[in-house]
Amino acid sequence: METVLERIRTDLKNSCDPTTQKNFQRFFKEEVRYYGVKTPTVGKIAKRYWSEIKSQNKQEIFNLCDELYRSDYTEEAFIVSNWVPNLADRYEITDLAVFQVWIEKYINNWAKCDGFCNHTLGTFIMMYPECIEKLKKWTQSDNRWLKRAAAVSLILPAKQGEFLDDIFEIADRLLTDREDLVQKGYGWLLKEASRHHQDEVYLYVLKNRSTMPRTALRYAIELMPLKRRKEAMKRG
């Protein structure tokens, strides 16, 4: 009898879409490994197998997630991103160490990073806000995905108006980072924070516009009125 992982992989191989296969790589600067399955189809596969494994204990599910990540296929990483938020009622503060290992070992493109961090870590941080201090330490990592994760893990709470001071501190720490995807990460975070705190984010951008990379700045001001966007784009 096939294992769950073998059946998942068979389903993914049988669900390949020629157009998705053709276009997948163009969304990434780095080489990525993929089957070429449409994202909604991956979601359906994840949901189907979740109903089969959800009764297992958390460690067993984490072990399955680890095996999915080991394959390096982007769609298998998406399944992890679909499964783990379902464990939110079983999260413990010590799970952050597991999540950090996954980011450091297995995350190697923006889609894997954002798919995992937005909901898994976003929900986790809202449950355990003291762990934001750990995110701040991630900003000093040599791993660009851990640095991006420090920012995008706060997207969900930022949309709800939470943790503004911490968001600014993380942006401060990443402000002049040379990595394009790190700049986009904290710029996106500032943009989401501006939904509830536009004045504060605008003043933050004005204060830092002389050193903030244009990439991050453009993301940060995206939701602001044209007049503010024009002013922010002027060099201080």
C-alpha positions as CSV (number, residue, x, y, z in Angstrom):
1,M,0.0,0.0,0.0
2,E,1.3,3.5,-0.9
3,T,2.2,5.9,1.9
4,V,0.4,9.2,2.2
5,L,3.5,10.9,0.8
6,E,3.6,8.6,-2.2
7,R,-0.1,9.2,-2.9
8,I,0.3,13.0,-2.6
9,R,3.2,12.9,-5.1
10,T,1.3,10.7,-7.5
11,D,-1.7,13.1,-7.3
12,L,0.6,16.1,-8.0
13,K,2.3,14.4,-11.0
14,N,-1.2,13.5,-12.4
15,S,-2.4,17.1,-11.9
16,C,0.3,18.9,-13.9
17,D,-1.0,21.7,-16.1
18,P,1.0,22.4,-19.3
19,T,0.5,26.2,-19.1
20,T,1.5,26.3,-15.5
21,Q,4.6,24.1,-16.2
22,K,5.6,26.5,-19.0
23,N,5.2,29.7,-17.0
24,F,6.1,28.7,-13.5
25,Q,9.9,29.5,-13.6
26,R,9.4,33.1,-14.8
27,F,8.0,34.2,-11.5
28,F,11.4,33.5,-9.8
29,K,14.9,34.7,-10.2
30,E,16.4,31.6,-8.7
31,E,16.0,28.1,-10.1
32,V,13.0,26.4,-8.6
33,R,11.8,22.8,-8.5
34,Y,8.1,22.3,-9.4
35,Y,5.6,20.0,-10.9
36,G,3.5,22.7,-12.6
37,V,0.3,22.3,-10.8
38,K,-2.2,25.2,-10.4
39,T,-2.3,26.6,-6.9
40,P,-6.0,26.0,-6.4
41,T,-5.5,22.3,-7.4
42,V,-2.6,22.0,-4.9
43,G,-5.0,23.4,-2.2
44,K,-7.6,20.8,-3.0
45,I,-5.0,18.0,-2.8
46,A,-3.8,19.5,0.6
47,K,-7.3,19.6,1.9
48,R,-8.1,16.1,0.9
49,Y,-5.1,14.6,2.6
50,W,-5.5,16.8,5.7
51,S,-8.8,15.1,6.4
52,E,-6.8,11.8,6.4
53,I,-3.9,12.9,8.6
54,K,-5.5,15.5,11.0
55,S,-6.1,12.9,13.7
56,Q,-2.4,12.1,14.0
57,N,-0.4,13.8,16.7
58,K,1.4,17.1,16.0
59,Q,4.8,15.6,15.8
60,E,3.8,13.0,13.3
61,I,2.3,15.8,11.1
62,F,5.4,17.8,11.5
63,N,7.4,14.8,10.4
64,L,5.3,14.6,7.2
65,C,5.8,18.3,6.6
66,D,9.5,17.8,7.0
67,E,9.5,15.1,4.4
68,L,7.4,17.3,2.0
69,Y,9.9,20.1,2.4
70,R,12.9,17.8,1.8
71,S,11.7,17.1,-1.8
72,D,12.3,20.8,-2.6
73,Y,9.2,20.8,-4.8
74,T,7.4,24.2,-4.5
75,E,4.0,22.5,-4.6
76,E,4.9,20.2,-1.7
77,A,5.9,23.2,0.3
78,F,2.5,24.7,-0.5
79,I,0.9,21.7,1.1
80,V,2.9,22.3,4.3
81,S,1.6,25.9,4.2
82,N,-1.9,24.6,3.9
83,W,-1.6,22.1,6.6
84,V,0.2,23.8,9.5
85,P,-2.3,26.7,10.1
86,N,-4.8,23.9,10.8
87,L,-2.7,23.0,13.9
88,A,-3.1,26.5,15.4
89,D,-5.1,25.2,18.4
90,R,-2.2,22.8,19.1
91,Y,0.6,25.4,18.7
92,E,3.1,25.7,21.6
93,I,5.7,28.4,22.0
94,T,8.4,25.8,21.4
95,D,7.1,25.3,17.9
96,L,8.9,28.4,16.8
97,A,12.2,26.5,16.9
98,V,10.8,24.0,14.4
99,F,9.5,26.8,12.1
100,Q,12.9,28.5,12.2
101,V,14.7,25.3,11.2
102,W,12.3,24.8,8.2
103,I,12.9,28.3,7.0
104,E,16.7,28.0,7.3
105,K,16.8,24.5,5.7
106,Y,14.1,24.4,3.2
107,I,12.8,27.9,2.2
108,N,14.6,29.0,-1.0
109,N,12.1,31.2,-2.9
110,W,9.7,33.9,-2.1
111,A,6.6,31.8,-2.7
112,K,7.6,29.2,-0.1
113,C,8.6,31.9,2.3
114,D,5.4,33.9,2.1
115,G,3.1,30.9,1.9
116,F,4.5,29.6,5.1
117,C,5.0,32.8,7.0
118,N,1.8,34.7,6.3
119,H,-0.6,32.4,8.0
120,T,1.5,29.9,10.0
121,L,3.8,32.4,11.6
122,G,1.3,35.3,11.4
123,T,-1.2,33.3,13.5
124,F,1.5,32.0,15.8
125,I,2.8,35.5,16.6
126,M,-0.6,36.7,17.4
127,M,-0.9,33.9,19.9
128,Y,2.6,34.4,21.3
129,P,3.5,38.1,20.7
130,E,6.6,37.7,23.0
131,C,8.1,35.8,20.0
132,I,8.4,39.0,18.0
133,E,11.7,39.5,19.8
134,K,12.9,36.4,18.0
135,L,11.8,37.8,14.7
136,K,14.0,40.9,15.4
137,K,17.0,38.6,15.8
138,W,16.2,37.0,12.5
139,T,16.9,40.4,10.9
140,Q,20.6,39.9,11.7
141,S,20.8,36.5,9.9
142,D,22.9,35.9,6.9
143,N,20.0,33.9,5.5
144,R,17.9,36.2,3.3
145,W,14.8,34.1,3.7
146,L,15.0,34.3,7.5
147,K,15.3,38.1,7.1
148,R,12.3,38.3,4.8
149,A,10.4,36.0,7.2
150,A,11.1,38.5,10.0
151,A,9.0,41.0,8.0
152,V,6.3,38.9,6.3
153,S,5.5,37.0,9.4
154,L,3.9,40.2,10.7
155,I,1.7,40.8,7.6
156,L,-1.4,39.2,9.1
157,P,-1.2,41.2,12.4
158,A,-0.3,44.3,10.5
159,K,-3.5,44.1,8.5
160,Q,-5.3,44.2,11.8
161,G,-3.4,47.2,13.0
162,E,-1.3,45.3,15.5
163,F,2.4,45.7,16.6
164,L,3.1,49.0,14.9
165,D,6.2,49.8,17.1
166,D,7.6,46.3,16.5
167,I,7.0,46.7,12.8
168,F,8.9,49.9,12.7
169,E,11.8,48.3,14.7
170,I,12.0,45.4,12.2
171,A,11.9,47.9,9.3
172,D,14.7,49.9,11.0
173,R,16.8,46.7,11.2
174,L,16.2,45.8,7.6
175,L,16.2,49.4,6.2
176,T,19.4,49.3,4.1
177,D,19.6,45.6,3.4
178,R,20.9,44.9,-0.1
179,E,18.7,42.0,-0.9
180,D,15.8,42.9,-3.2
181,L,13.4,40.4,-1.7
182,V,14.2,41.6,1.8
183,Q,13.5,45.2,0.8
184,K,10.2,44.1,-0.8
185,G,9.3,42.1,2.3
186,Y,9.6,45.0,4.8
187,G,8.1,47.4,2.3
188,W,5.1,45.2,2.0
189,L,4.9,45.0,5.8
190,L,4.8,48.8,6.0
191,K,2.2,49.0,3.3
192,E,-0.1,46.6,5.3
193,A,0.6,48.6,8.5
194,S,-0.5,51.8,6.6
195,R,-4.1,50.4,6.3
196,H,-4.7,51.3,10.0
197,H,-1.8,53.7,10.6
198,Q,-1.2,55.7,7.4
199,D,-0.1,58.9,9.1
200,E,2.5,57.0,11.2
201,V,3.8,55.0,8.3
202,Y,3.9,58.2,6.1
203,L,6.0,60.0,8.7
204,Y,8.3,57.0,9.0
205,V,8.9,56.9,5.3
206,L,9.6,60.7,5.2
207,K,12.1,60.3,8.0
208,N,13.9,57.5,6.2
209,R,13.4,58.3,2.6
210,S,17.0,59.4,2.1
211,T,18.3,55.9,3.0
212,M,15.4,53.6,2.3
213,P,15.8,51.8,-1.0
214,R,13.3,52.8,-3.7
215,T,12.0,49.3,-3.9
216,A,10.9,49.2,-0.3
217,L,9.7,52.8,-0.4
218,R,7.4,52.2,-3.4
219,Y,5.8,49.2,-1.6
220,A,5.4,51.1,1.6
221,I,3.4,54.0,0.1
222,E,1.4,52.0,-2.4
223,L,-2.0,52.5,-0.6
224,M,-1.5,56.2,0.1
225,P,-3.0,59.1,-1.8
226,L,-1.2,60.4,-4.8
227,K,-0.1,63.6,-3.1
228,R,1.6,61.7,-0.3
229,R,3.2,59.2,-2.7
230,K,4.7,62.1,-4.7
231,E,6.1,63.8,-1.6
232,A,7.5,60.5,-0.3
233,M,9.3,59.8,-3.5
234,K,11.3,63.1,-3.2
235,R,14.7,62.6,-1.8
236,G,15.0,64.0,1.7
